[in-house]
Amino acid sequence: MDKILLGCRGVSKRFGETQALRDVSVDIQSGRIHTILGENGSGKSTLAKVLCGVLPADNGEIRVGGQLIQGVPDPRMMLAHGVAIVLQEVLVVPNRSVLDNILLGQDGVFHRCMSVNEKTELARQTLAQLTDRSIALDRPAGELPLHEQQIVVIARGLARRPDVLILDEATAALDLADRGKLFDTLKAFCEAGSAVVFVSHRMPEIVELSDQVHVMQNGVLIAELEGADINPATLLAHLTQELVDV
Ligand SMILES: Nc1ncnc2c1ncn2[C@@H]1O[C@H](COP(=O)(O)OP(=O)(O)OP(=O)(O)O)[C@@H](O)[C@H]1O
């Protein structure tokens, strides 16, 4: 079995009256693309955000590489443990350059040791993995069209060289060519031993990409599918099944 890079056990999260997650346990394994599938409001984003420390869980535990995270995880702590997220919202700092936006938050020990040239090369190479477009590193990110801004925020996640990259509906603005290039990059990223958690609604890309699909309904993880079960008919059947015993 592949190594478990990130996992949660018995995670619950409530927003007021809404139980967004109920007793959810998942394992994210090296070399795999994990997809979280579910209808609107089923808890996909909440799970993604709990896994990377953007949201604290009410109960349960988070483990990285088998090690229990003590206390309340936050994004900086989880990044130090090799877990990065790209959120649904396209968050660039508009008046800062593309280069600065890609390197944003990279003040860890490893990146402090990099020269300006090395950082520029890292940003250039990461962008080239994601698009054939020519995006000038010195241009203010706010001047870019939305799909290029989205590429920049995905590049920021990849440039952090995480062990686990979480993409929460982060591809909506991409065109077909950039989407294809991203998927090739994610596959190569996993083949090198990392893992991806991919939150998406789009059935064709889920079927194309996933090594394992985790199906959410009303905050509950109702199914985990692999191999030949990752096909549109089976996924749809799980997606629409009525929940009993909840
Ligand atoms: N910050 C918040 N405050 C209050 N309720 C929230 C908050 N975040 C999520 N929720 C609620 O928790 C439930 C799960 O939301 P979540 O965003 O995780 O679902 P989702 O499956 O990602 O949905 P979508 O596909 O629409 O993004 C929903 O009912 C949502 O309204």
The ligand as an SDF file (V2000), in Angstrom:
LIG
                    3D

 31 33  0  0  0  0  0  0  0  0999 V2000
  -18.2420   29.8280    6.6750 N   0  0  0  0  0  0  0  0  0  0  0  0
  -19.4370   29.2310    6.6660 C   0  0  0  0  0  0  0  0  0  0  0  0
  -20.4340   29.7100    7.4450 N   0  0  0  0  0  0  0  0  0  0  0  0
  -21.6400   29.1100    7.4750 C   0  0  0  0  0  0  0  0  0  0  0  0
  -21.9580   27.9960    6.7640 N   0  0  0  0  0  0  0  0  0  0  0  0
  -21.0010   27.4890    5.9780 C   0  0  0  0  0  0  0  0  0  0  0  0
  -19.6990   28.0650    5.8950 C   0  0  0  0  0  0  0  0  0  0  0  0
  -18.9690   27.3310    5.0440 N   0  0  0  0  0  0  0  0  0  0  0  0
  -19.7690   26.3260    4.5880 C   0  0  0  0  0  0  0  0  0  0  0  0
  -20.9840   26.4310    5.1760 N   0  0  0  0  0  0  0  0  0  0  0  0
  -22.1130   25.5120    4.9650 C   0  0  0  0  0  0  0  0  0  0  0  0
  -21.6240   24.1860    5.1910 O   0  0  0  0  0  0  0  0  0  0  0  0
  -22.1740   23.3000    4.2310 C   0  0  0  0  0  0  0  0  0  0  0  0
  -21.0440   22.6560    3.4580 C   0  0  0  0  0  0  0  0  0  0  0  0
  -20.4200   23.6700    2.6690 O   0  0  0  0  0  0  0  0  0  0  0  0
  -19.2030   23.3600    1.6810 P   0  0  0  0  0  0  0  0  0  0  0  0
  -18.8010   24.6700    1.1000 O   0  0  0  0  0  0  0  0  0  0  0  0
  -18.2010   22.5500    2.3890 O   0  0  0  0  0  0  0  0  0  0  0  0
  -19.9120   22.4520    0.5880 O   0  0  0  0  0  0  0  0  0  0  0  0
  -19.4030   22.0800   -0.8710 P   0  0  0  0  0  0  0  0  0  0  0  0
  -19.7320   20.6380   -1.0480 O   0  0  0  0  0  0  0  0  0  0  0  0
  -17.9960   22.4740   -1.0430 O   0  0  0  0  0  0  0  0  0  0  0  0
  -20.3610   22.9660   -1.7600 O   0  0  0  0  0  0  0  0  0  0  0  0
  -20.0730   23.7050   -3.1780 P   0  0  0  0  0  0  0  0  0  0  0  0
  -19.9460   22.6160   -4.1770 O   0  0  0  0  0  0  0  0  0  0  0  0
  -21.3160   24.5430   -3.3760 O   0  0  0  0  0  0  0  0  0  0  0  0
  -18.8280   24.5230   -3.0190 O   0  0  0  0  0  0  0  0  0  0  0  0
  -23.1120   24.1270    3.3530 C   0  0  0  0  0  0  0  0  0  0  0  0
  -24.4230   24.0010    3.8690 O   0  0  0  0  0  0  0  0  0  0  0  0
  -22.5990   25.5360    3.5210 C   0  0  0  0  0  0  0  0  0  0  0  0
  -23.6470   26.4680    3.3590 O   0  0  0  0  0  0  0  0  0  0  0  0
  1  2  1  0
  2  3  1  0
  2  7  2  0
  3  4  2  0
  4  5  1  0
  5  6  2  0
  6  7  1  0
  6 10  1  0
  7  8  1  0
  8  9  2  0
  9 10  1  0
 10 11  1  0
 11 12  1  0
 11 30  1  0
 12 13  1  0
 13 14  1  0
 13 28  1  0
 14 15  1  0
 15 16  1  0
 16 17  2  0
 16 18  1  0
 16 19  1  0
 19 20  1  0
 20 21  2  0
 20 22  1  0
 20 23  1  0
 23 24  1  0
 24 25  2  0
 24 26  1  0
 24 27  1  0
 28 29  1  0
 28 30  1  0
 30 31  1  0
M  END
$$$$
